[in-house]
Amino acid sequence: MPTPAALPSGSPSPLLLCDKLITLAQQADRAGYPITAHHLALLVETMFEEQPRRATCHAAGRARPASG
C-alpha cells in the first residue's frame, strides 16, 4: 500500500473515475460476473445524471426554483 506521501493530492476527476469503473465492469463481465458489471455500469450513469438546478435570489437570500 502506498504511503500517504506517495498518494496524489486532490481528488481525481469524474472522467478518470468513470474510466476506471468502466474498466472494472469490462473485467467483471469477462470474469463471468455480469450482474456486478451491470452495477458498475449503473454507477457510471449516475455520475453523469443532471442534478436539479436551483437559482439563488441573492437580494432576498432565499433559493427559488429555476425557470426553464
C-alpha atoms as a printed R data frame, in Angstrom:
   type eleno elety resid chain resno       x       y       z
1  ATOM     1    CA   MET     A     1   0.000   0.000   0.000
2  ATOM     2    CA   PRO     A     2   1.430   3.412  -0.899
3  ATOM     3    CA   THR     A     3   2.428   5.727   1.882
4  ATOM     4    CA   PRO     A     4   0.341   8.891   2.302
5  ATOM     5    CA   ALA     A     5   3.226  10.990   0.964
6  ATOM     6    CA   ALA     A     6   3.144   8.971  -2.300
7  ATOM     7    CA   LEU     A     7  -0.572   9.495  -2.881
8  ATOM     8    CA   PRO     A     8  -1.531  12.211  -5.378
9  ATOM     9    CA   SER     A     9  -3.006  15.336  -3.872
10 ATOM    10    CA   GLY     A    10  -6.567  16.410  -4.626
11 ATOM    11    CA   SER     A    11  -9.415  14.268  -5.807
12 ATOM    12    CA   PRO     A    12  -9.473  12.516  -9.188
13 ATOM    13    CA   SER     A    13 -11.671  13.870 -11.934
14 ATOM    14    CA   PRO     A    14 -15.087  12.314 -12.565
15 ATOM    15    CA   LEU     A    15 -13.896  11.202 -16.018
16 ATOM    16    CA   LEU     A    16 -10.960   9.333 -14.512
17 ATOM    17    CA   LEU     A    17 -13.263   7.612 -12.019
18 ATOM    18    CA   CYS     A    18 -15.709   6.670 -14.780
19 ATOM    19    CA   ASP     A    19 -12.904   5.254 -16.906
20 ATOM    20    CA   LYS     A    20 -11.801   3.072 -14.002
21 ATOM    21    CA   LEU     A    21 -15.387   1.920 -13.317
22 ATOM    22    CA   ILE     A    22 -15.868   1.008 -16.994
23 ATOM    23    CA   THR     A    23 -12.605  -0.941 -16.988
24 ATOM    24    CA   LEU     A    24 -13.699  -2.797 -13.859
25 ATOM    25    CA   ALA     A    25 -17.108  -3.513 -15.413
26 ATOM    26    CA   GLN     A    26 -15.458  -4.989 -18.506
27 ATOM    27    CA   GLN     A    27 -13.184  -7.148 -16.379
28 ATOM    28    CA   ALA     A    28 -16.106  -8.328 -14.254
29 ATOM    29    CA   ASP     A    29 -18.083  -9.236 -17.369
30 ATOM    30    CA   ARG     A    30 -15.151 -11.202 -18.834
31 ATOM    31    CA   ALA     A    31 -14.700 -12.984 -15.499
32 ATOM    32    CA   GLY     A    32 -18.308 -14.152 -15.542
33 ATOM    33    CA   TYR     A    33 -19.886 -11.605 -13.203
34 ATOM    34    CA   PRO     A    34 -22.474  -9.895 -15.434
35 ATOM    35    CA   ILE     A    35 -24.567  -8.567 -12.532
36 ATOM    36    CA   THR     A    36 -21.530  -6.892 -10.976
37 ATOM    37    CA   ALA     A    37 -20.605  -5.477 -14.381
38 ATOM    38    CA   HIS     A    38 -24.117  -4.092 -14.730
39 ATOM    39    CA   HIS     A    39 -23.975  -2.442 -11.290
40 ATOM    40    CA   LEU     A    40 -20.640  -0.830 -12.116
41 ATOM    41    CA   ALA     A    41 -22.054   0.499 -15.385
42 ATOM    42    CA   LEU     A    42 -25.014   1.951 -13.480
43 ATOM    43    CA   LEU     A    43 -22.582   3.792 -11.205
44 ATOM    44    CA   VAL     A    44 -21.073   5.449 -14.269
45 ATOM    45    CA   GLU     A    45 -24.533   6.523 -15.423
46 ATOM    46    CA   THR     A    46 -25.395   8.040 -12.052
47 ATOM    47    CA   MET     A    47 -22.230  10.134 -12.101
48 ATOM    48    CA   PHE     A    48 -23.496  11.930 -15.192
49 ATOM    49    CA   GLU     A    49 -27.136  12.362 -14.239
50 ATOM    50    CA   GLU     A    50 -28.108  16.009 -14.142
51 ATOM    51    CA   GLN     A    51 -28.773  17.409 -10.717
52 ATOM    52    CA   PRO     A    52 -31.777  19.685 -10.297
53 ATOM    53    CA   ARG     A    53 -30.658  23.282 -10.717
54 ATOM    54    CA   ARG     A    54 -31.699  25.955  -8.276
55 ATOM    55    CA   ALA     A    55 -31.215  29.647  -8.818
56 ATOM    56    CA   THR     A    56 -30.453  31.714  -5.770
57 ATOM    57    CA   CYS     A    57 -32.103  35.035  -5.176
58 ATOM    58    CA   HIS     A    58 -29.197  37.000  -3.715
59 ATOM    59    CA   ALA     A    59 -31.310  40.021  -2.758
60 ATOM    60    CA   ALA     A    60 -33.640  38.002  -0.544
61 ATOM    61    CA   GLY     A    61 -31.064  35.373   0.392
62 ATOM    62    CA   ARG     A    62 -33.516  32.588  -0.458
63 ATOM    63    CA   ALA     A    63 -33.386  29.856  -3.046
64 ATOM    64    CA   ARG     A    64 -36.075  29.795  -5.695
65 ATOM    65    CA   PRO     A    65 -36.789  27.226  -8.413
66 ATOM    66    CA   ALA     A    66 -35.036  27.870 -11.706
67 ATOM    67    CA   SER     A    67 -37.256  28.696 -14.635
68 ATOM    68    CA   GLY     A    68 -36.876  26.805 -17.839
